[in-house]
Amino acid sequence: MKCPIKLSSLIWCCGEHFDALLYVFNGFCCFNACKFWFVPGTIFHGTQVQCQNFFTCFRLGFFEKALAIIQQKYPEKVIVTVTENVPYAEYINRYNRAHIILDQLYGHDQGYNALEAMAKGKVVFTNASALFEKHYNLTEKAAINALPDVDYLVTELSALIENPEMLMAIGKNARTFIEREHHYKKIAETYISVWTKSN
């Protein structure tokens, strides 16, 4: 399969073969049974809402300002994609290519967008506060806690860009977290258990 972007670096693959590292030779990749892949250094921030009120615009501004700084700081190391109100097929195509997803601020747990990205082994900036870590008894970082602070976001993004091994470790932890806490069979069993006990 021809890679969408020719790179001399590696592409991370997850899914059935989560630990597979796929090298790119002459622009070709070996995908085999891999379900998901991404291009290292690609950062994605997408929204499906119009910036119609102060709170929404204010929230999005932190990520967008941080990304502008990151693009200037690492022009050769990152590809930044920001989308707003694009059709879902286009949104998910751009999202799937990304290694880092900027999701949301002002919370203590994740929504579906973040969980899907974590299931794909991506590093997600989302609601991953100390309360989240305590609730799930996490001892290793599975996501980056996103705070409404541009300098903080730039520092966290810079650390990931400068230390690619952190990206791989957090992505793997994210996938493990999803398998442990959000696997569809486990969720179904929980529902059945609650239903059975209440009847």
Helices and strands as residue ranges (DSSP letters): E 10-15, E 21-23, E 34-38, E 42-47, H 54-73, E 79-84, H 88-97, E 100-102, H 112-119, E 123-126, H 130-135, E 144-145, H 150-162, H 164-181, H 184-198
